[in-house]
């Protein structure tokens, strides 16, 4: 895997972005940066500290979306393309997210047998 992960503030129109839509089933899309807005300061709703942000306009699956990202972000979460979607500048981040989701699913599946056995005993 690459060690270099570009930040949104360093991206330019035409550069690739990657999206992982956490729906059922999980969907993966590749898109591109349309534009990066100028840096500005924005007050966060949940923090007293101002954030340096930019508007990121990107195309995913033929549709343009605009979101606000911190200038130091290489990934942000949005619900614009549908469900919870991670938009990132790196395929490596998508792979890490997929591995984490797979691990959670595997752990859940491992608990099913013991849960069924326990619930069956409760019913009996």
Secondary structure, DSSP 8 states (H G I E B T S, - for coil): --S----GGG--TT-EEEEEEESSS-EEEEEEEEEE---EEEE-SS-SSEEEEEEEEEEETTEEEEEEEETT-SEEEESTTSSEEEEES-HHHHHHHHHHHHHHHHHHHHHHHHHHHHHHHHH-
